[in-house]
Amino acid sequence: MNIVKYKNTIYLTLIAAVSALFKIGLALKWKGMLFDDMVSVYIARQSLSNIWTYLQWEMHPPLHYLYLHFWINVFGDSDVIMRISTIFISIISIFIIYLLTKKISQNSQAAVLAAFFTAFSSYQIYFSTWIRMYALLFFLASLSFLIFLYAVEKNKKSLWILLTIVQTLAVYTHLTAIFIFIIEAIYILFLKYKKTIKINTIYKWFLSGFVSFLLFLPWLYNFISVRLKIFPSNSWYFWAEGYDSYFLTIPVKFQFAGVENNILDLLGTIIVIIGIIFFIFDFKITDKKITSTVYDLKNIILPLSILFIPLLIFFIFKINTLRFMFISSIGLYIIIGIGLFRIIQKTKIPSFYIYSFFVSIIILVFVSLYSTDYTIGWKKIINFINQNSTRNELILASHPFQLLPFYTLYTGKLPYISYIQEDIKTNNLVVDILKTNFYPVFTEDNVNKIDDLTKDYDRIFLIRTDKFFTYSNRLVFEYLILKGWKPKKNLKIKTFTEPEVWILEK
């Protein structure tokens, strides 16, 4: 066997295997579930005949919930097994990124580097252990771009049909999959401008997108007619904390988000800047002078569009929710994979230093991820309430979504409530929670509703989560203090959502 011939295949297999071990290890470290995980699991556990009761009110399309439903039926519903459902998809995505980068760069070594940065991105590792649709979105978007390039090149009917299917699955996974069509349109327009694409190809691309749109119409109609009716402009993600140096900070986070490590932050910044520069510009040294030219735009326009078009739209609408930007990260891994390969190729860096650099990244990511506490802490909150409950008290949530851990975990006798508007209230708490998912709920106009909720009690357990629903958390706490409630004791779990409970007495 000629090992040199299969060197890139061996590298790629090792990268995927080590990444899988990282992710499974991280899945084992999780203690408890995030809000979003709880929603996924609760809906997926429903029978197919009952699942629509919840999906019609969920913000996200249904594909991942259906996938998780069948996964649970086959493999079971332990926390780790359900996290592996997304880890499995994320590992396949490493190979798709390799193929996509190889198609764009026509270089398998650059493709291996892109696969490496995908596999050992703490952003990818972290979110691949969420029981959510982000790994599936990344996979389907990457596969869409790969099929799209082959369809444009070969213009075969079978490829256009396959593209239609994959793109449709993508939009049925997450609404941000609409960026796939926008990015493809930019690439098609560029080829039309350069007169390197036939009208027949453009027609087939348009037909493919139109069919995907028609297939998505049933869900889109439900989303507009049901969900948007109660969708406020002051939803929490419009007010998520922004980032300084947005168009640099976000790409860096695509590489090393989810960990707090100054070395990785600096390293990520350097990798992103140098990777983008060498991806775009071809530098040459002649007569002790450095000159640069732009590489063929046909080979750089698609990755740059994938990275920056969604970021630009999010920036315009002031949406800073990092996990909604998964499609953009595809462009980054392609860009830095190709860009760093060109640096290595031009500088003739010795292999020892190259391997040391990549091994250092793996070690830093490993240490940073595994030194983090992944205990969500809701069981500790519930135990605190059980230990400090002395009479008929009330558990009051600053936001209805904070009731979900009590609905799934709490077995005590105290009532747990929050404010839910009468016009959207049903007799199904989970449906009500889904309806209010994106609401601040309590505003300055209705915060006095707390008086009605607490009028029969002189002692309450107030639930807060500083990382989510910040506006409601602050407003409710300040109002209660203003109305004469006195804080007596609290417990705050300093991990992720930072759940907190306060004992307040009149």
N, C-alpha and C positions, 0 to 999 in steps of 0.2 A: 504493500500500500504506500503510495506517495503522499507522505504527511504534508509536504509543502503545498501540494495541489489542493488539499482539503483544509489548509490552515484557517481560512476565514470561516469555514463551516464549523470547525472545532472551536474557534473563538466565540462564535455566535452561540453555540450550544452551551459552552461554559458560562457565558454572560447570562443567558436565560436561566440556567440551573441555579447559579448563585443568587440571582435576583429572586427566584422563586423561594429559595430557602430564607432569604431576608424577609420576604412578605409573609410567609407562613409563620416565621418566628414572631413577627410583629403582631399577627392575628392572635397568637397565643398570649401576647402581653396585654391585650385589651381586657379590661375588667368592666363589664357593663356596656351599654349601648348609648350612642348619641340619639338626640331627638329624631334625626332623619332616619337612622337605622331602625328605630322603633316603628316608624311609619311604614317603612318598606316591609318589615317582617310581619307586622299586624295585617297589612293588606294582603301580602303573599300567602298568609296562612288561611285566608278565606277560601271557601269553595268557589268554583268558577261561576256558579249561579248567583253568588252573593258579592263577588269581588267588584262588580260595577257600582254597587251602592257607594263604595269609597272612591273608586277611580274617577267617577264623574266630578268629584270635588277636589281631586288632587291637581296641583299645578302642573305636574310633569306628565307626559304621555305614558301609555300603559306597558310598553314592551318589557322594560326591566322587571316590573312587578309580575308579569306573566312568566318571564324566564325564571325568576326566583321561586314562583309558585311551583313550577315543574321540578326545579332543582331540589326544593324541600321534599317533594313527594318521592323523589328518587333516592336522595342522599341523607335526608333528615334535616332537623332544624336546630342543631346545636349552634352556638355562636360561632365557633371556629369553622364549622362546615359551611355556614352561610357566608362567612367572609371569604372562604376559598372560592365561592361562586364568582366573585369579582376578580380575585387573584388569578384564577385560571384564564380569564379573558385578557387580563393585563399581560400575561406571559406570551400569549399568542400575538399581542400587539407589538411586542419587541421584534418579532419576525416580519410583521407587516411594515414596520418602520424601516427595517433593513431593506426590504424589497423596494419600498417607495424611494428611499434615498439612492439606492443603486440605479433605479430607473432614471432619476433626475441627474445624477452625477456620472453615470456610466462607470462607476468605480466601486468595487466591492469593499475595499479597505475603508473608504469614507463611509460606506453604509454600515460597516461594523462599528465605527466610532459613533454614528448616530444611534445605533441600537444600544451601545454602551451607555450613552447619556440618557436614553429612555429608561433603561433597566435600573440605573443607579441614581435616578432623580429621586430625591426624598419626597418631592411633590407627588410623583407617580406612585412611589412605594406607600406613602401615607394614605392617599385617597383610594388606592387599590384595596385597602383593608376596610373601607367603608362598605356597608351593605347598601350601596346606592348605584345609580346608573352611569356614573362618570367613566368608569373603566370601559363599559359597553359603548358609550358614546365615542371615546377615544379610538376604540377598535374599529367601529363602523365608519367613522370619519376618515381614518387613515386608509382603510380599505376602499372607501369611495374615491379618494384622490388617486390611489393606485390604479383602480379600474378605469377611472376617467382618463388618465394619461394614455393608457393602452387603447381605449375606445377612440380617442381623438387621433391617435397614430394609425391604427389599423382600420377604423371605421367599420367594424363588423357588427352585424345585428345582434349576435349573441352577447357581445360585450356591452352594448347599449341596454339590452334587457337586464343583464346582471347589474349594471350601474343603477338602473331604475329600482331594482329590488333592494339593493344595499342602501341607497339614499332614502328610500321610503322607510326602511327599518331604522335608519338614523334619526329621522324626524319623529318617528314613533318612540324614540328613546328620550330625547331632550329637545326642547324648542330651539336651543342655540344651534342645532344642526342646520338651521336655515342659512347659516354662514357658509356651509358647503356650496350651496347654489350661487351665492354672491361671489365667492372666491373663484368658482369655475367660470362665472360670467366674465369676470375681470380677465382671466386667462384667455378665454375665447375672443374677447374684444381685442386683446393684445395681438393674438395670432391673426385676426382679421385686419388689424392695422398694418401688420407686417406682410400681409398677403400670403400667408403660409398655411392657410386652412381653406378647405373647399366649402362652398355654400351647403352642399349636401351634408357635410359633417356638422355644420352649425344647426341645420334643421333637425338632425337626429338628436343632437344634444338638447335642443329646446324641447323636442317631443318627449325625451326621457324625463326632463325636469317637470314638464306639464303633467305627465302621467303620475309622477310621484306626488305632485300637488293634488291631483284628483283623488288619489288613494288616501291622502292625508285629510281630505275634507271632512269625513265623519268626525274625527277627533277635533279638528279645527272648529267645526260648527259648535260642538259641545263646549269647547273652551271659550268661544266668544259669547255664546248664548247663556251659559251657566256660570262659568268661572269669572269672566270679566265683569259681570254684573256686580260682583262684590269685591272687585279688585281696586283698592284705593291707590291714589298717587303718593301717599305717604307710607307705602310699604317699607318694611325694615331695610331691604337691600338697596333702596334708593338713598338710604342714609347710612350705609355702611362706611366705616372709616376709610378715607382715601389714602393714597400713597404718594410720597414725594418722588420726584423724577419718575413719573408713572411709566413711561415707555422704556425705561431701563430697569426699574425695580421689579415690575411684573415678570419680564423674561428671566430675571435672576431667580425669582421665586419659583418659576417653572422648573428650575434646576434644584434649588435647595430650600423650598418651603417646608414647613412642618417641623423644622429643627431650629434651635437657637444656638448658633455657633458663628462667632465673628470671623473665624478663619474661612469657613464655608461661604459666608456672605461675600467676603473679599475675593475669594477664589471664583465664586460664581460671577461676580461683576467682571473680573478679568476675562473669564472664558467667554461670556456673552459679548463683550465689546470686541475682543480680538476675533472671535468666531464670526461675527457679523461683518467686520471689516474685510477679513480675508475671504469671506464668502462672496462679497460683492466685487472687490478689487484684486486685480492681478498685479503684484508688485515685482519689479525687475530692477536689478542693480547693474548699471552699465557705466563704465568710466567713472567709477566712484560716485555715481548719481543714482538716486532711487526714483524710478518712474512708476506710474500706475495707470492701468486701464481697467475699464469695467468689463467684467466677464459678459458673455453672451446673455442678453436680457431674457431670452427664452428659457434659460436654465435657472435663472434666479427669481423671476417674477412670481412663480407659484409659491415657493416657500416663504418669500417675503410677504405675499398677500395672506397666506395662512396665518402667519405670525401677527401682522399688524392691522389687518382689516377688522377682525373682531375687537381687538384692543381699542382701535379708534372709535368704533361704535359704542363700546362700553364707556369709554372716556367721555364721549359727547353726552350720553345719558346718565353719567355719574353713577354707574354701577361698578362697584369695586369688589364684588364677591368672587374670590379667586377660583373657586371650584366651578363657576360657570364659564371659565375661560379655557376649558380643556382643549378645545379645537386649536386655539392659538399655540399651545405648547407643541403641537405636531411640527409646526413650522420651525420652532426654535431648535428642536433636536436635529432636524435635517440641516439647518444652517450651521450649527456649531460642529456637527459631524463633518461636513464638507469643509468648512473653514479651517478647523484644526488639522484636518488631513493635509490641506494645502500648506500649512505652516510646517508640518513635519516633513513634507515632501521637499520643500524649498530649503529648509535649514539643515537638513541631514542630521538631525539630532540623534545621538547614539541610542540604540534600543533600550539600554539599561535605564536611561533617564525617562524614556517614554513609558516603559512598564512601571517604573517607580511612581510616576505621576498618577497613572490610572489606579494603581493599587492604593495610593494615598487617599484618593477620592473615595474608594470603596470603604477603607478603614474609617475615614472621618464621618461618612454617612452612617455607617454601622454604629459607631460609638455614639453619635448624636441621637439617632433614632432610639437606640436601646437604653440610653440613659434617661429617657423621658418616661414619666409616669402616665400610663394609659388607663388609669382608674377613673371612671366617669363620676362615681361617688353618690349615685342616687340611693343606693342601699344604705349608705352611711347617713344620708339625710333622713331616710325613713326610720332608721334605728334611733336617731337623735330624737325624732318626734315621739316614737314609742316610749323612749326612756323618760321624756320630760312631760308627757301627757298626764295630767292629774284629774281632769274632769271633762266635761263636754265642751271641748274647744273646737275651733274651726281651722282647717287648712285652707289658706287663701293664696291662690297663684296670681302673680302679677300679670300673667298672660295665660290664656287657655292651653297653649301648647305645653306649659309646664305641668299640666295635669296628666299628661300621657304616662310619665313614669309611675304615677300613683295608680292609674288605671291598670297598668300591666304588672306592677310589683307590690303595691300596698295591700295588706290584708287586715289592717286595723279597722276600727269602727268609726273614726272621726270623719265627718263630711269633708270633701275636698271640692272646692268650687272656684270659679273665676267669672268675670263679667263676659257674657255673650249676648250680643244684640238680639232682641226679640224677633226681628224680621228674618234672621238666619238660623235661629235656634230650632233644634229638632230633639227627638227623644233618644238620639244616638250620639254619645259624647265624642266618639272618634270622628264622626262626620263633622260635628261642630268644630272640633280642633282643626280639621283639614280646611274648613271654610275660613278660619281665622288665622291660618298659618302666616299670612303676609300682612296682618294687621298690627298696628301698634295697640289696638283695642282701646286702652284707656287714653283719653285725650283730656285736655284742660276743660273741654265742654261736658264731658261725661264722667270725670273722675269721682264726682260726688255719688255715683251709683254704688261706690264702696260702702256708703252709709247703709244702704238697703241690705247689702250682703252681710254686714257685720253687726246689725242692730241687735241681734239676739245673743251676742257673745261679748264677754269682757276680756277674753284672752284668745289670741290667734297665733298660728304659725304662718308667717309670711314667706312665700317661696320667691326667690329671685335667681336670675342667671345673668351675670354681668356681661357675658360674651354674646348673648342673644336678647333681643327685645329690650335693649338698653333704655329706650325712651319710657316704656311702660314701667320698667323696674324703678327708675328714678322718680317718676311722677307719683306712683302708688305709695312708695315709701315716704316721700315728702308730705303727701296729703295726709297720711295716717298720723304722722308726727304733729302736723298742724292741727289735727282734730283731737289731739290730746292723748294719743296712744304712746306708751312709753316702751322703748326697747329694753329688754331685760337680759337676753342671752342670744347668742347666734353661733352657727357653725357654717364655715365656708370651706368648700373643697377646692383647692387651688390646682385644678386640672381642667383643661379644655373649656367646657361650657361654664366652669366655675359656679356650680350650683351652690346656693346659700339659703339657709333658713334662719329667720329671726323670730324670737318669741316676743310678742308685743302685748302689753296689758293696758287696760284703761285705768 
